[in-house]
Amino acid sequence: MLPPYIIEQIRRREQEEAQEAPVIQLPLPEPRRRREQKPATEESDRGVIIIDLA
């Protein structure tokens, strides 16, 4: 087992390396805004056609 001060030095070194590592930043497109949806009503046209064959 390593002495605690060595473990702490290793931990510090890893943190410093992680902070110094280059970070890739991708240009992401802005999220699309959703269209405002009208509340569904019974009277709205839903594209349903009823054919009476009698």
C-alpha distance matrix in Angstrom:
0.0 3.8 6.6 9.0 11.7 10.2 9.6 13.1 14.5 13.6 15.1 18.1 18.7 18.9 21.3 23.4 23.7 24.7 27.3 28.7 29.0 32.7 34.0 36.8 39.5 42.2 45.6 46.2 49.8 50.8 50.9 54.5 56.3 57.5 61.2 62.5 63.4 66.6 66.4 67.7 71.1 73.5 76.0 73.8 74.7 72.1 74.0 75.1 78.6 80.4 83.3 85.8 87.3 89.7
3.8 0.0 3.8 6.4 8.3 6.5 6.6 10.1 11.1 10.6 12.5 15.1 15.6 16.3 18.7 20.5 21.0 22.4 24.7 25.9 26.6 30.4 31.8 34.8 37.6 40.5 43.9 44.7 48.3 49.3 49.8 53.4 55.2 56.7 60.4 61.7 62.9 66.1 66.0 67.6 71.0 73.5 75.9 73.6 74.6 72.1 74.0 75.3 78.8 80.8 83.7 86.3 87.8 90.4
6.6 3.8 0.0 3.8 5.6 5.5 6.6 8.9 10.3 11.1 12.7 14.6 15.8 17.1 18.9 20.4 21.6 23.1 24.9 26.3 27.5 31.3 32.8 36.0 38.6 41.6 44.9 45.8 49.4 50.2 50.7 54.3 56.0 57.5 61.2 62.4 63.7 66.8 66.8 68.5 71.9 74.5 76.9 74.7 75.8 73.4 75.4 76.8 80.4 82.4 85.4 88.0 89.7 92.2
9.0 6.4 3.8 0.0 3.8 5.5 5.1 6.2 8.7 9.9 10.5 12.2 14.2 15.4 16.5 18.4 20.0 21.1 22.7 24.4 25.8 29.5 30.7 34.1 36.4 39.5 42.6 43.4 46.9 47.5 48.0 51.6 53.2 54.7 58.4 59.4 60.8 63.9 63.8 65.6 69.0 71.7 74.0 71.9 73.1 70.8 73.0 74.4 78.0 80.0 83.1 85.7 87.5 90.0
11.7 8.3 5.6 3.8 0.0 3.8 5.4 5.0 6.2 8.7 9.8 10.4 12.2 14.2 15.3 16.4 18.3 19.9 21.1 22.5 24.3 28.0 29.6 33.1 35.4 38.7 41.8 42.9 46.4 47.1 47.8 51.5 53.1 54.9 58.6 59.8 61.3 64.5 64.6 66.6 70.0 72.8 75.0 72.7 73.9 71.8 73.9 75.5 79.1 81.2 84.3 87.1 88.9 91.5
10.2 6.5 5.5 5.5 3.8 0.0 3.8 5.4 5.0 6.2 8.6 9.8 10.5 12.3 14.3 15.3 16.5 18.4 20.1 21.1 22.5 26.3 28.0 31.4 34.0 37.2 40.5 41.7 45.3 46.2 47.0 50.8 52.6 54.4 58.1 59.5 61.0 64.2 64.5 66.3 69.8 72.5 74.7 72.3 73.3 71.1 73.0 74.6 78.2 80.4 83.3 86.1 87.9 90.5
9.6 6.6 6.6 5.1 5.4 3.8 0.0 3.8 5.5 5.2 6.2 8.6 9.9 10.7 12.4 14.3 15.4 16.6 18.6 20.1 21.1 24.9 26.2 29.5 32.0 35.0 38.3 39.2 42.8 43.6 44.2 47.9 49.7 51.3 55.0 56.3 57.7 61.0 61.1 62.9 66.3 69.0 71.3 68.9 69.9 67.7 69.6 71.1 74.7 76.9 79.9 82.6 84.3 86.9
13.1 10.1 8.9 6.2 5.0 5.4 3.8 0.0 3.8 5.4 5.0 6.1 8.5 9.9 10.6 12.3 14.2 15.3 16.6 18.4 20.0 23.7 24.9 28.4 30.6 33.9 37.0 37.9 41.5 42.1 42.8 46.5 48.2 50.0 53.7 54.9 56.4 59.6 59.8 61.8 65.3 68.1 70.2 67.9 69.0 66.9 69.0 70.6 74.3 76.5 79.6 82.3 84.2 86.8
14.5 11.1 10.3 8.7 6.2 5.0 5.5 3.8 0.0 3.8 5.4 5.1 6.1 8.6 9.9 10.5 12.2 14.2 15.4 16.5 18.2 22.0 23.8 27.3 29.8 33.1 36.3 37.6 41.2 42.1 43.1 46.9 48.7 50.7 54.4 55.8 57.5 60.8 61.2 63.2 66.8 69.6 71.6 69.1 70.1 68.1 70.0 71.8 75.4 77.7 80.8 83.6 85.5 88.2
13.6 10.6 11.1 9.9 8.7 6.2 5.2 5.4 3.8 0.0 3.8 5.5 5.1 6.2 8.7 9.9 10.6 12.3 14.3 15.4 16.4 20.2 21.9 25.2 27.9 31.1 34.4 35.6 39.3 40.4 41.3 45.0 47.0 48.9 52.6 54.2 55.8 59.1 59.5 61.4 64.9 67.7 69.7 67.2 68.0 65.8 67.6 69.4 72.9 75.3 78.2 81.1 82.8 85.6
15.1 12.5 12.7 10.5 9.8 8.6 6.2 5.0 5.4 3.8 0.0 3.8 5.5 5.2 6.3 8.7 10.0 10.6 12.5 14.4 15.5 19.2 20.3 23.6 26.0 29.1 32.3 33.3 36.9 37.7 38.5 42.2 44.0 45.9 49.6 51.0 52.6 55.8 56.2 58.1 61.6 64.4 66.5 64.0 65.0 62.8 64.8 66.5 70.1 72.4 75.4 78.3 80.1 82.8
18.1 15.1 14.6 12.2 10.4 9.8 8.6 6.1 5.1 5.5 3.8 0.0 3.8 5.5 5.1 6.2 8.6 9.9 10.7 12.4 14.3 17.9 19.3 22.9 25.1 28.5 31.6 32.8 36.4 37.2 38.2 42.0 43.8 45.9 49.5 51.0 52.8 56.1 56.6 58.7 62.3 65.2 67.1 64.6 65.6 63.6 65.6 67.5 71.1 73.5 76.6 79.5 81.5 84.2
18.7 15.6 15.8 14.2 12.2 10.5 9.9 8.5 6.1 5.1 5.5 3.8 0.0 3.8 5.4 5.1 6.2 8.6 10.0 10.6 12.2 16.0 18.0 21.5 24.1 27.5 30.6 32.2 35.9 37.0 38.3 42.0 44.1 46.3 50.0 51.6 53.5 56.9 57.6 59.6 63.2 66.1 67.9 65.3 66.1 64.0 65.8 67.8 71.3 73.8 76.8 79.8 81.7 84.5
18.9 16.3 17.1 15.4 14.2 12.3 10.7 9.9 8.6 6.2 5.2 5.5 3.8 0.0 3.8 5.5 5.1 6.1 8.7 9.9 10.5 14.2 15.7 19.0 21.7 24.9 28.2 29.5 33.2 34.4 35.5 39.2 41.3 43.3 47.1 48.8 50.5 53.9 54.6 56.4 60.1 62.9 64.8 62.1 62.8 60.7 62.4 64.3 67.9 70.3 73.3 76.3 78.1 80.9
21.3 18.7 18.9 16.5 15.3 14.3 12.4 10.6 9.9 8.7 6.3 5.1 5.4 3.8 0.0 3.8 5.5 5.1 6.3 8.7 10.0 13.5 14.4 18.0 20.2 23.5 26.5 27.8 31.4 32.2 33.3 37.1 39.0 41.1 44.8 46.4 48.2 51.6 52.3 54.3 57.9 60.8 62.6 60.0 60.9 58.9 60.8 62.8 66.4 68.9 72.0 75.0 76.9 79.7
23.4 20.5 20.4 18.4 16.4 15.3 14.3 12.3 10.5 9.9 8.7 6.2 5.1 5.5 3.8 0.0 3.8 5.4 5.1 6.2 8.6 12.1 13.9 17.6 19.8 23.4 26.3 28.0 31.6 32.6 34.1 37.9 39.9 42.3 46.0 47.6 49.7 53.1 54.0 56.2 59.8 62.8 64.4 61.7 62.6 60.7 62.5 64.7 68.2 70.9 73.9 77.0 78.9 81.8
23.7 21.0 21.6 20.0 18.3 16.5 15.4 14.2 12.2 10.6 10.0 8.6 6.2 5.1 5.5 3.8 0.0 3.8 5.4 5.1 6.0 9.8 12.0 15.5 18.3 21.6 24.8 26.7 30.4 31.8 33.3 37.0 39.4 41.7 45.4 47.3 49.3 52.8 53.8 55.8 59.5 62.4 64.0 61.1 61.7 59.7 61.4 63.5 67.0 69.7 72.6 75.7 77.5 80.5
24.7 22.4 23.1 21.1 19.9 18.4 16.6 15.3 14.2 12.3 10.6 9.9 8.6 6.1 5.1 5.4 3.8 0.0 3.8 5.5 5.3 8.6 9.7 13.1 15.7 19.0 22.2 23.7 27.4 28.6 29.9 33.7 35.9 38.2 41.8 43.7 45.6 49.1 50.1 52.0 55.7 58.6 60.2 57.4 58.1 56.1 57.8 59.9 63.4 66.1 69.0 72.1 74.0 76.9
27.3 24.7 24.9 22.7 21.1 20.1 18.6 16.6 15.4 14.3 12.5 10.7 10.0 8.7 6.3 5.1 5.4 3.8 0.0 3.8 5.6 8.2 9.2 12.9 14.9 18.5 21.3 23.0 26.6 27.5 29.2 32.9 35.0 37.5 41.1 42.9 45.0 48.5 49.6 51.8 55.4 58.5 59.9 57.1 57.9 56.1 57.9 60.2 63.7 66.5 69.5 72.7 74.7 77.6
28.7 25.9 26.3 24.4 22.5 21.1 20.1 18.4 16.5 15.4 14.4 12.4 10.6 9.9 8.7 6.2 5.1 5.5 3.8 0.0 3.8 6.4 8.8 12.4 14.8 18.4 21.3 23.5 27.1 28.5 30.5 34.2 36.5 39.1 42.7 44.7 46.9 50.5 51.8 53.9 57.6 60.6 62.0 59.0 59.6 57.9 59.5 61.8 65.3 68.2 71.1 74.4 76.3 79.3
29.0 26.6 27.5 25.8 24.3 22.5 21.1 20.0 18.2 16.4 15.5 14.3 12.2 10.5 10.0 8.6 6.0 5.3 5.6 3.8 0.0 3.8 6.4 9.7 12.7 16.0 19.2 21.3 25.1 26.8 28.6 32.3 34.8 37.4 40.9 43.2 45.2 48.9 50.2 52.1 55.9 58.8 60.1 57.1 57.5 55.6 57.0 59.4 62.8 65.7 68.5 71.8 73.6 76.7
32.7 30.4 31.3 29.5 28.0 26.3 24.9 23.7 22.0 20.2 19.2 17.9 16.0 14.2 13.5 12.1 9.8 8.6 8.2 6.4 3.8 0.0 3.8 6.6 9.6 12.8 15.9 18.4 22.0 24.0 26.1 29.6 32.3 35.0 38.5 40.9 43.1 46.8 48.3 50.3 54.0 57.0 58.1 55.0 55.3 53.5 54.8 57.3 60.6 63.6 66.4 69.7 71.5 74.7
34.0 31.8 32.8 30.7 29.6 28.0 26.2 24.9 23.8 21.9 20.3 19.3 18.0 15.7 14.4 13.9 12.0 9.7 9.2 8.8 6.4 3.8 0.0 3.8 6.3 9.7 12.9 15.0 18.7 20.5 22.4 26.0 28.7 31.3 34.8 37.2 39.4 43.0 44.5 46.5 50.2 53.2 54.4 51.3 51.6 49.8 51.2 53.7 57.1 60.0 62.9 66.2 68.1 71.2
36.8 34.8 36.0 34.1 33.1 31.4 29.5 28.4 27.3 25.2 23.6 22.9 21.5 19.0 18.0 17.6 15.5 13.1 12.9 12.4 9.7 6.6 3.8 0.0 3.8 6.4 9.8 12.1 15.8 18.0 20.1 23.5 26.4 29.0 32.5 35.1 37.2 40.9 42.6 44.4 48.2 51.1 52.1 48.9 49.0 47.2 48.4 51.0 54.3 57.3 60.0 63.4 65.2 68.5
39.5 37.6 38.6 36.4 35.4 34.0 32.0 30.6 29.8 27.9 26.0 25.1 24.1 21.7 20.2 19.8 18.3 15.7 14.9 14.8 12.7 9.6 6.3 3.8 0.0 3.8 6.6 8.9 12.5 14.5 16.8 20.2 23.1 25.9 29.3 31.8 34.1 37.8 39.6 41.6 45.3 48.3 49.2 46.0 46.2 44.6 45.8 48.5 51.9 55.0 57.8 61.2 63.2 66.4
42.2 40.5 41.6 39.5 38.7 37.2 35.0 33.9 33.1 31.1 29.1 28.5 27.5 24.9 23.5 23.4 21.6 19.0 18.5 18.4 16.0 12.8 9.7 6.4 3.8 0.0 3.8 5.9 9.5 12.1 14.4 17.6 20.7 23.4 26.7 29.5 31.7 35.4 37.4 39.2 42.9 45.8 46.6 43.3 43.3 41.6 42.7 45.5 48.7 51.9 54.6 58.1 60.0 63.2
45.6 43.9 44.9 42.6 41.8 40.5 38.3 37.0 36.3 34.4 32.3 31.6 30.6 28.2 26.5 26.3 24.8 22.2 21.3 21.3 19.2 15.9 12.9 9.8 6.6 3.8 0.0 3.8 6.6 9.3 12.1 15.0 18.1 21.2 24.2 27.1 29.6 33.2 35.4 37.4 41.0 44.0 44.5 41.1 41.1 39.7 40.8 43.8 47.0 50.2 53.0 56.5 58.5 61.8
46.2 44.7 45.8 43.4 42.9 41.7 39.2 37.9 37.6 35.6 33.3 32.8 32.2 29.5 27.8 28.0 26.7 23.7 23.0 23.5 21.3 18.4 15.0 12.1 8.9 5.9 3.8 0.0 3.8 6.4 8.7 11.7 14.9 17.7 20.9 23.8 26.0 29.7 31.9 33.7 37.4 40.3 41.0 37.6 37.7 36.2 37.4 40.3 43.5 46.8 49.6 53.1 55.1 58.3
49.8 48.3 49.4 46.9 46.4 45.3 42.8 41.5 41.2 39.3 36.9 36.4 35.9 33.2 31.4 31.6 30.4 27.4 26.6 27.1 25.1 22.0 18.7 15.8 12.5 9.5 6.6 3.8 0.0 3.8 6.3 8.6 11.9 14.8 17.8 20.8 23.2 26.8 29.3 31.1 34.7 37.7 38.0 34.6 34.6 33.3 34.5 37.5 40.7 44.0 46.8 50.4 52.5 55.7
50.8 49.3 50.2 47.5 47.1 46.2 43.6 42.1 42.1 40.4 37.7 37.2 37.0 34.4 32.2 32.6 31.8 28.6 27.5 28.5 26.8 24.0 20.5 18.0 14.5 12.1 9.3 6.4 3.8 0.0 3.8 6.4 9.0 12.3 15.2 18.0 20.6 24.2 26.6 28.8 32.3 35.5 35.8 32.5 32.9 31.8 33.3 36.3 39.7 42.9 45.9 49.4 51.7 54.8
50.9 49.8 50.7 48.0 47.8 47.0 44.2 42.8 43.1 41.3 38.5 38.2 38.3 35.5 33.3 34.1 33.3 29.9 29.2 30.5 28.6 26.1 22.4 20.1 16.8 14.4 12.1 8.7 6.3 3.8 0.0 3.8 6.4 9.1 12.5 15.1 17.5 21.1 23.3 25.4 29.0 32.1 32.7 29.4 29.8 28.6 30.3 33.2 36.6 39.8 42.8 46.2 48.6 51.6
54.5 53.4 54.3 51.6 51.5 50.8 47.9 46.5 46.9 45.0 42.2 42.0 42.0 39.2 37.1 37.9 37.0 33.7 32.9 34.2 32.3 29.6 26.0 23.5 20.2 17.6 15.0 11.7 8.6 6.4 3.8 0.0 3.7 6.3 9.2 12.3 14.6 18.3 20.8 22.7 26.2 29.3 29.6 26.2 26.5 25.5 27.0 30.1 33.4 36.7 39.7 43.2 45.6 48.6
56.3 55.2 56.0 53.2 53.1 52.6 49.7 48.2 48.7 47.0 44.0 43.8 44.1 41.3 39.0 39.9 39.4 35.9 35.0 36.5 34.8 32.3 28.7 26.4 23.1 20.7 18.1 14.9 11.9 9.0 6.4 3.7 0.0 3.8 6.4 9.0 11.8 15.2 17.8 20.1 23.5 26.8 27.0 23.9 24.6 23.9 25.8 28.8 32.2 35.4 38.6 41.9 44.6 47.5
57.5 56.7 57.5 54.7 54.9 54.4 51.3 50.0 50.7 48.9 45.9 45.9 46.3 43.3 41.1 42.3 41.7 38.2 37.5 39.1 37.4 35.0 31.3 29.0 25.9 23.4 21.2 17.7 14.8 12.3 9.1 6.3 3.8 0.0 3.7 6.3 8.4 12.0 14.4 16.6 20.0 23.2 23.6 20.5 21.2 20.4 22.5 25.4 28.9 32.0 35.2 38.5 41.2 44.0
61.2 60.4 61.2 58.4 58.6 58.1 55.0 53.7 54.4 52.6 49.6 49.5 50.0 47.1 44.8 46.0 45.4 41.8 41.1 42.7 40.9 38.5 34.8 32.5 29.3 26.7 24.2 20.9 17.8 15.2 12.5 9.2 6.4 3.7 0.0 3.7 6.0 9.3 12.3 14.4 17.6 20.8 20.8 17.5 18.3 17.9 20.0 23.1 26.5 29.7 32.9 36.1 39.0 41.7
62.5 61.7 62.4 59.4 59.8 59.5 56.3 54.9 55.8 54.2 51.0 51.0 51.6 48.8 46.4 47.6 47.3 43.7 42.9 44.7 43.2 40.9 37.2 35.1 31.8 29.5 27.1 23.8 20.8 18.0 15.1 12.3 9.0 6.3 3.7 0.0 3.8 6.5 9.4 12.1 15.1 18.6 18.6 15.8 17.3 17.3 20.0 22.8 26.2 29.1 32.6 35.6 38.7 41.2
63.4 62.9 63.7 60.8 61.3 61.0 57.7 56.4 57.5 55.8 52.6 52.8 53.5 50.5 48.2 49.7 49.3 45.6 45.0 46.9 45.2 43.1 39.4 37.2 34.1 31.7 29.6 26.0 23.2 20.6 17.5 14.6 11.8 8.4 6.0 3.8 0.0 3.8 6.3 8.6 11.8 15.1 15.5 12.6 14.2 14.0 16.9 19.5 23.0 25.7 29.3 32.2 35.3 37.7
66.6 66.1 66.8 63.9 64.5 64.2 61.0 59.6 60.8 59.1 55.8 56.1 56.9 53.9 51.6 53.1 52.8 49.1 48.5 50.5 48.9 46.8 43.0 40.9 37.8 35.4 33.2 29.7 26.8 24.2 21.1 18.3 15.2 12.0 9.3 6.5 3.8 0.0 3.8 6.3 8.8 12.3 12.3 9.9 12.1 12.7 15.9 18.3 21.6 24.1 27.7 30.4 33.7 35.9
66.4 66.0 66.8 63.8 64.6 64.5 61.1 59.8 61.2 59.5 56.2 56.6 57.6 54.6 52.3 54.0 53.8 50.1 49.6 51.8 50.2 48.3 44.5 42.6 39.6 37.4 35.4 31.9 29.3 26.6 23.3 20.8 17.8 14.4 12.3 9.4 6.3 3.8 0.0 3.8 6.3 10.0 11.0 9.4 12.4 12.6 16.3 17.9 21.3 23.3 27.1 29.4 32.8 34.7
67.7 67.6 68.5 65.6 66.6 66.3 62.9 61.8 63.2 61.4 58.1 58.7 59.6 56.4 54.3 56.2 55.8 52.0 51.8 53.9 52.1 50.3 46.5 44.4 41.6 39.2 37.4 33.7 31.1 28.8 25.4 22.7 20.1 16.6 14.4 12.1 8.6 6.3 3.8 0.0 3.8 6.9 8.4 6.9 9.7 9.5 13.3 14.4 17.8 19.7 23.5 25.8 29.1 31.0
71.1 71.0 71.9 69.0 70.0 69.8 66.3 65.3 66.8 64.9 61.6 62.3 63.2 60.1 57.9 59.8 59.5 55.7 55.4 57.6 55.9 54.0 50.2 48.2 45.3 42.9 41.0 37.4 34.7 32.3 29.0 26.2 23.5 20.0 17.6 15.1 11.8 8.8 6.3 3.8 0.0 3.8 5.3 5.5 9.0 9.8 13.4 14.0 17.0 18.4 22.1 24.1 27.6 29.2
73.5 73.5 74.5 71.7 72.8 72.5 69.0 68.1 69.6 67.7 64.4 65.2 66.1 62.9 60.8 62.8 62.4 58.6 58.5 60.6 58.8 57.0 53.2 51.1 48.3 45.8 44.0 40.3 37.7 35.5 32.1 29.3 26.8 23.2 20.8 18.6 15.1 12.3 10.0 6.9 3.8 0.0 3.8 5.6 8.4 9.1 12.3 12.0 14.5 15.4 19.1 20.7 24.3 25.7
76.0 75.9 76.9 74.0 75.0 74.7 71.3 70.2 71.6 69.7 66.5 67.1 67.9 64.8 62.6 64.4 64.0 60.2 59.9 62.0 60.1 58.1 54.4 52.1 49.2 46.6 44.5 41.0 38.0 35.8 32.7 29.6 27.0 23.6 20.8 18.6 15.5 12.3 11.0 8.4 5.3 3.8 0.0 3.8 6.5 8.8 11.5 11.8 13.8 15.1 18.5 20.3 24.0 25.4
73.8 73.6 74.7 71.9 72.7 72.3 68.9 67.9 69.1 67.2 64.0 64.6 65.3 62.1 60.0 61.7 61.1 57.4 57.1 59.0 57.1 55.0 51.3 48.9 46.0 43.3 41.1 37.6 34.6 32.5 29.4 26.2 23.9 20.5 17.5 15.8 12.6 9.9 9.4 6.9 5.5 5.6 3.8 0.0 3.8 6.1 9.2 10.5 13.1 15.2 18.7 21.1 24.6 26.5
74.7 74.6 75.8 73.1 73.9 73.3 69.9 69.0 70.1 68.0 65.0 65.6 66.1 62.8 60.9 62.6 61.7 58.1 57.9 59.6 57.5 55.3 51.6 49.0 46.2 43.3 41.1 37.7 34.6 32.9 29.8 26.5 24.6 21.2 18.3 17.3 14.2 12.1 12.4 9.7 9.0 8.4 6.5 3.8 0.0 3.8 5.7 7.6 10.1 12.8 16.1 18.9 22.2 24.5
72.1 72.1 73.4 70.8 71.8 71.1 67.7 66.9 68.1 65.8 62.8 63.6 64.0 60.7 58.9 60.7 59.7 56.1 56.1 57.9 55.6 53.5 49.8 47.2 44.6 41.6 39.7 36.2 33.3 31.8 28.6 25.5 23.9 20.4 17.9 17.3 14.0 12.7 12.6 9.5 9.8 9.1 8.8 6.1 3.8 0.0 3.8 5.6 9.0 11.8 15.3 18.3 21.3 23.9
74.0 74.0 75.4 73.0 73.9 73.0 69.6 69.0 70.0 67.6 64.8 65.6 65.8 62.4 60.8 62.5 61.4 57.8 57.9 59.5 57.0 54.8 51.2 48.4 45.8 42.7 40.8 37.4 34.5 33.3 30.3 27.0 25.8 22.5 20.0 20.0 16.9 15.9 16.3 13.3 13.4 12.3 11.5 9.2 5.7 3.8 0.0 3.8 6.5 10.0 13.0 16.4 19.1 22.0
75.1 75.3 76.8 74.4 75.5 74.6 71.1 70.6 71.8 69.4 66.5 67.5 67.8 64.3 62.8 64.7 63.5 59.9 60.2 61.8 59.4 57.3 53.7 51.0 48.5 45.5 43.8 40.3 37.5 36.3 33.2 30.1 28.8 25.4 23.1 22.8 19.5 18.3 17.9 14.4 14.0 12.0 11.8 10.5 7.6 5.6 3.8 0.0 3.8 6.6 9.9 13.1 15.9 18.7
78.6 78.8 80.4 78.0 79.1 78.2 74.7 74.3 75.4 72.9 70.1 71.1 71.3 67.9 66.4 68.2 67.0 63.4 63.7 65.3 62.8 60.6 57.1 54.3 51.9 48.7 47.0 43.5 40.7 39.7 36.6 33.4 32.2 28.9 26.5 26.2 23.0 21.6 21.3 17.8 17.0 14.5 13.8 13.1 10.1 9.0 6.5 3.8 0.0 3.8 6.5 9.9 12.6 15.5
80.4 80.8 82.4 80.0 81.2 80.4 76.9 76.5 77.7 75.3 72.4 73.5 73.8 70.3 68.9 70.9 69.7 66.1 66.5 68.2 65.7 63.6 60.0 57.3 55.0 51.9 50.2 46.8 44.0 42.9 39.8 36.7 35.4 32.0 29.7 29.1 25.7 24.1 23.3 19.7 18.4 15.4 15.1 15.2 12.8 11.8 10.0 6.6 3.8 0.0 3.8 6.5 9.6 12.1
83.3 83.7 85.4 83.1 84.3 83.3 79.9 79.6 80.8 78.2 75.4 76.6 76.8 73.3 72.0 73.9 72.6 69.0 69.5 71.1 68.5 66.4 62.9 60.0 57.8 54.6 53.0 49.6 46.8 45.9 42.8 39.7 38.6 35.2 32.9 32.6 29.3 27.7 27.1 23.5 22.1 19.1 18.5 18.7 16.1 15.3 13.0 9.9 6.5 3.8 0.0 3.8 6.2 9.2
85.8 86.3 88.0 85.7 87.1 86.1 82.6 82.3 83.6 81.1 78.3 79.5 79.8 76.3 75.0 77.0 75.7 72.1 72.7 74.4 71.8 69.7 66.2 63.4 61.2 58.1 56.5 53.1 50.4 49.4 46.2 43.2 41.9 38.5 36.1 35.6 32.2 30.4 29.4 25.8 24.1 20.7 20.3 21.1 18.9 18.3 16.4 13.1 9.9 6.5 3.8 0.0 3.8 5.7
87.3 87.8 89.7 87.5 88.9 87.9 84.3 84.2 85.5 82.8 80.1 81.5 81.7 78.1 76.9 78.9 77.5 74.0 74.7 76.3 73.6 71.5 68.1 65.2 63.2 60.0 58.5 55.1 52.5 51.7 48.6 45.6 44.6 41.2 39.0 38.7 35.3 33.7 32.8 29.1 27.6 24.3 24.0 24.6 22.2 21.3 19.1 15.9 12.6 9.6 6.2 3.8 0.0 3.8
89.7 90.4 92.2 90.0 91.5 90.5 86.9 86.8 88.2 85.6 82.8 84.2 84.5 80.9 79.7 81.8 80.5 76.9 77.6 79.3 76.7 74.7 71.2 68.5 66.4 63.2 61.8 58.3 55.7 54.8 51.6 48.6 47.5 44.0 41.7 41.2 37.7 35.9 34.7 31.0 29.2 25.7 25.4 26.5 24.5 23.9 22.0 18.7 15.5 12.1 9.2 5.7 3.8 0.0
